[in-house]
Amino acid sequence: MTTVTIAVRYFAAARAAAGVEEEKVQLPAGASVADAVAELARLHPASLPRLLEAVSYLLDGIAVRDLTRPLHDGAELDVLPPFAGG
């Protein structure tokens, strides 16, 4: 089976919940951002699933609105928690 490997970078509360700043995640070829999110929840079941419902994602530096967007090998997925401010 062909796979893609992506780099996932966590920021702020997402970093604390994941317990790592960055990790490589391997997914089946044709996987989407939603598939990556499901895998992140599986990898960090104690702390990350609830936070993943409220975060924003950047794929290769571009905001992701459609989680069905396909991933390519070497992609960078940033996990950004909601930011407070004003």
Buried (B, 14 or more C-beta within 10 A) or exposed (E): EEEBEBEBBBBEBBBEBBEEEEBEBEBEEEBBBBBBBBBBBEEBEEBBBEBBEEBBBBBEEEEBEEBEBEBEEEBEBBBBBEEEEE
